[in-house]
């Protein structure tokens, strides 16, 4: 892994009253890829949240989400 990866336990999550957290890159050990994702509601366990991808994939298995980093800046116009 390269870049500014940080332990997942330091990742930003939703603020009180927010449905979804900010979009970040998470590192998923299952496929060794970074994924744009956010912390959101876990429909199978409503009292808990989970890492969700920004497309329609199911939640990530939290045992394999190990690191995160901010999304890169957008390119200059």
C-alpha positions in Angstrom: 0.0 0.0 0.0 1.2 3.5 -0.7 -0.1 6.9 0.1 -1.2 8.2 3.4 -3.0 5.1 4.8 -4.2 5.3 8.4 -5.6 2.6 10.7 -9.4 2.1 10.1 -10.2 2.8 13.7 -9.3 6.4 13.0 -11.6 6.8 10.0 -14.3 9.5 10.0 -17.8 8.2 10.4 -21.2 9.9 10.4 -21.9 12.8 12.9 -24.8 12.5 15.2 -28.0 12.8 13.2 -26.3 12.1 9.8 -27.4 9.1 7.8 -24.1 8.7 5.9 -20.5 9.5 6.7 -18.0 11.2 4.4 -16.7 9.3 1.4 -13.2 8.0 1.9 -11.0 5.3 0.4 -10.9 2.1 2.5 -8.4 -0.7 1.9 -10.1 -4.1 1.7 -7.8 -7.1 2.3 -10.1 -9.6 0.5 -9.3 -8.2 -2.9 -6.3 -6.0 -2.0 -8.0 -2.9 -3.5 -8.9 0.5 -2.3 -12.7 1.3 -2.5 -14.5 4.6 -2.3 -16.9 4.1 0.6 -18.6 5.6 3.6 -19.9 4.6 7.0 -23.7 4.1 6.8 -26.6 2.2 8.3 -26.4 -1.6 8.5 -29.8 -2.8 7.4 -29.3 -6.3 8.9 -28.3 -4.8 12.3 -29.9 -1.4 12.7 -28.2 -0.5 15.9 -24.8 -0.8 14.2 -23.2 0.9 11.2 -21.0 -0.7 8.5 -18.7 0.3 5.6 -20.6 0.6 2.4 -19.3 1.1 -1.2 -20.5 3.9 -3.3 -22.2 1.5 -5.7 -24.8 -1.2 -5.0 -22.4 -3.8 -3.5 -23.3 -5.4 -0.1 -21.5 -4.0 3.0 -17.8 -4.8 3.4 -16.8 -7.5 6.0 -15.3 -5.3 8.7 -12.8 -7.9 9.6 -11.0 -7.2 6.3 -11.3 -3.4 6.2 -7.9 -2.4 7.7 -6.9 1.1 6.6 -8.3 4.3 5.1 -7.2 7.5 3.5 -9.0 10.7 2.3 -10.1 10.8 -1.3 -7.5 12.6 -3.6 -8.2 16.2 -4.6 -10.1 16.8 -7.8 -8.0 17.8 -10.8 -7.5 21.5 -11.6 -9.8 22.8 -14.3 
